[in-house]
Amino acid sequence: MDSAAAPGKGTSDQQDWKIGVDIGGTFIDFCALETRSGRVASLKVLTTPDDPGAELMTGLSLLAEREGLEPAAVSRFVHGTTVGINTVIQRRGVSLALMTNAGFEDVIELARLRMPDVYSLFCSRPDQLIARDMIFGIPARLRADGSEVEAPDLEAVAAAVAKAKANGAAGIIVSFLHSWRTDIHEVAVSREIARVAPELFVFTSSEVWPVIREYERTTTAILNGYVHPRVSGYLTALEEKLLSRGVTAPALLTKSNGGVMNADEGKRSCVQMLLSGTASGVIGAAWLARRAGEKHILTLDIGGTSADFALIIDGEPQFGTGELVGEFPLHIPSVSVSSIGIGGGSIASVDAQGVLRVGPESAGSTPGPACYGRGGEQTTVTDAMAVCGWLGHSQMAYGQLQIDVGLARAAVTRLAEKIGRTAEEAAQAILDVAISEMFVEVEKLASRAGVDLREFTLMPFGGGGPMLGAFLAREFRMAKVIGAPRPGVVS
């Protein structure tokens, strides 16, 4: 199929490439379509956390070397990333302060006065992303109709900024009552913060997601600010790397609702892309399900850091609000996806009570699982798979990795000694814990939707989905598992 070349993208007798990239915590996956011939190429490259964007250059170089791709011939570049969601799951975001109305300092702690699991005697709420001593009440009040009762006390704002800076805040979230009606108080406070501390970034709830109810607005704005430095830095580096490589097509980002936005918008509206890669995976899986003639699908998207689950009913992905990002609800319309910190790189450990734990910390790509031979010494799910004999018989990642079973066994043995088991027993226990963690989350998802998973087909994808998918399907007595030919690039 011929496609007209845009200026600077080559002439009509040259190639025209569309590239999709899924950037995870351990690998970056490329899918390139040459539109004239319909040829598809895919590959996988280890991420470089210390040099964001370098892995992108490596991938483009490999595509050029193997497929003859010319950077100037790229007419569309779209990518999804788990940078945001991994930041929340692993709690590696920035230190924030919150300014709200005096008397409403406990808004995020009170939430909706519901426990995460009302039937568990051991249930507890997660620690908030902003500590209580970093929440400041500012005298100010609007009525519900937007009329002003009391203007913000700017001296109190300046004093709060000084305390926030002293406590190490890198940014401030501003969320006031009724700002969905009018943002005059939030704007006034944010301007004062910019005046006294221009080095701090500021997000207002009315800017991020101006909806009624202060808790939903506040938590959404907090998530946006929490991941902002990482996401913004990553996107800036991405754009610079693309331009240096000669790719002039603008970088487009997939959003949590399955749409796309440009990089400049993504740097400010970070919360819109928290479920970027995961939402894209569900959209891709729905397309595959329709092609396969399957109406009801449970998707299982496992990368190096997280496992994401979604339901496709009657061939269509489900949408909603309040999806969980780690332990926190995301109050923006998005593809309904549940995520937990279990992936191929998830680290297994033994806690103070001698209980085996898996995740949410991940070995990532640097140093990665022990079996990668890149200096990693901690035991991961991938190492357990190698010790159990499921991995290590051939190369991985399109020939870029060779699993070292000896290193995996050494890592698992060190952990096995702590629980008095053999290496094989410990490895199987790691897999059992990982699958049981997934089982609990999927069971919640199915219960909320009111579906019987025995009537569904499991579609595992991502680098680790097919690796663990059959085990999860067995637990739910699902009769069928469908694997995509290129599971790493379903998104």
Secondary structure, 3 states (H helix, E strand, C coil): CCCCCCCCCCCCCCCCEEEEEEECCCEEEEEEEECCCCEEEEEEEECCCCCCCHHHHHHHHHHHHHHCCCHHHEEEEEEEECHHHHHHHCCCCCCEEEEEECCCCCHHHHCCCCCCCCCCCCCCCCCCCCCHHHEEEECCEECCCCCEEECCCHHHHHHHHHHHHHCCCCEEEECCCCCCCCCHHHHHHHHHHHHHCCCCEEEEHHHHCCCCCHHHHHHHHHHHHHHHHHHHHHHHHHHHHHHHHCCCCCEEEECCCCCEEEHHHHHHCHHHHCCHHHHHHHHHHHHHHHHHCCCCEEEEEECCCCEEEEEEECCEECEECCEEECCEEECCCEECCEEECCCCCEEEEECCCCCEEEEEEECCCCCCCHHHCCCCCCCEHHHHHHHCCCCCCCEECCCCEECCHHHHHHHHHHHHHHHCCCHHHHHHHHHHHHHHHHHHHHHHHHHHHCCCHHHCEEEEECCCHHHHHHHHHHHCCCCCECCCCCHHHCC
